[in-house]
Every structure is written in structure tokens, then in C-alpha cells.
Amino acid sequence: MKIQTDYFYGKEAEQIAFFKIPKLLFSAPEFKDVSIGAKLLYGLMLDRMSLSVMNGWFDENGRAYIYFTINDISEQLSCGSEKANKLLFELDDEKGCGLI
């Protein structure tokens, strides 16, 4: 078998890029009722977090923050704004599982 060693051009490079989702979201009992969509959204948010850290986006308490609008979420997950809000509520600290 020959390994592909050619360069990737433009959007081709995205075929080897991945989102990371913590395994704990699938194995810990406290996350068993969190939907797959919310878990995927959390992975997208973690991906954006690394960009925020690189850009130095920290609040007054030293916590990194992200910009991820309802429209951005809807576009990324191919869903409506109502569904995007529902997924955020699942992850919310007060209304959901406490991840955000």
C-alpha cells in the first residue's frame, strides 16, 4: 500500500482536520441524557476555544471565552435557531449538564 504524501490544496486540507469530543461525555453517567447534538456542539465549542486562547480572549477572571452565535451554530449543525438554543440549554450551567 502506498501512503499519500502529496500536498493538500485549499479545502482538501480539511479532510485531515478533526474535532475533539471528550470521551467522558459518552462514558460518564452524568452525561447519559445529553443528546448527541449537544455533545457535538460542545466539541465545536472546544475547537473554537483553542482559537480564543491563541487570540488572548480572556475575561477578567482569566477564563477563555468564545464567540459562537446562534446563527453560527445553526449553520455548523444545519439546524434552525430553536434547535441551536435547545442544544445550548442542554449544556448550560443552570439549565443543563453544566458544561458551559
N, C-alpha and C positions, 0 to 999 in steps of 0.2 A: 504494500500500500504506500502510495506516495503522499507525503504531507504537503498541504497547500502552503506555500511560502511567499506567494506573490503579494504585492501591496493591495490594500483595500482603498477604494476611491469613493469619496462622497458618502452617501448613505450606506454603502457596503460595510463600512466600519461598524455600524450599529448592530450588525449580525453577530458580533462577538462581545457586545456590551450586555450586562445583566443587572437586574435589580436584586438586592439582597433583602430577604424577609427572614427575621429571626425564627429559628426552629421552635423556640419556646411558644410562639403563637399557635403552633399546631399540636404541641405536646402537653402544655400546662393546663390543668383543669379550669383555671380561672378565665381562660380564653376560649373554652369549648363552644360557647354560644355566640362568639363573634363571627360574623359572616366572612366568607372568602373574599368578598368585595372589600370589606373593611380592612382585612389583613393585607390585601394587595395595595390598597390606598396607603396604609402605613409604610409599606415598602417603598412606594413612590415618595412619600414624605421623608423617609430616611435618606433617599438618594438626593433630594433637594437640600437636606441638612448638611451634607458634605460640601455642597456649593456655598452655603451660608457661612460655614466655618472658614472656607478659603477666602471669602469676601469680608470676613471680620464682622458679620452681622450678629451682635450680641446685645442683649438688653442690659439694664442697669445691675442685674444680679449675675451677669456673666453667662447667661443661658443663650445658646444659639437659637435663632428664630428663622422661619422660612416665610416666603410669600407664595401662597398657593391658593388662588381664588377659586370660588365655586365654578366659575367658567372654565378655569384650567383643569380642575378635577373632572368636570363633565366631559371635556374634550379628551383628556387622557384615558378615561374609563368608558367613553362612548355611552354616556348616560345623561339623563336630564338633571336639572338643578335640584329637584326634590330628592332624587336618589343620592346625589352627592352630599346633600345635607344630612340625609339619614345615615350615610356611612360615617360622616364626621361625628354625629351624635353617638354612634357605636363606640368610637374611640375616645370620646370626651371624658375628662376627668370627673365631672359631676354627674353626667347623664349616662355614661357608658362604662367601658372597662378601665379607663384611667390612663390610657397611653398618651393622650395629648391634653 
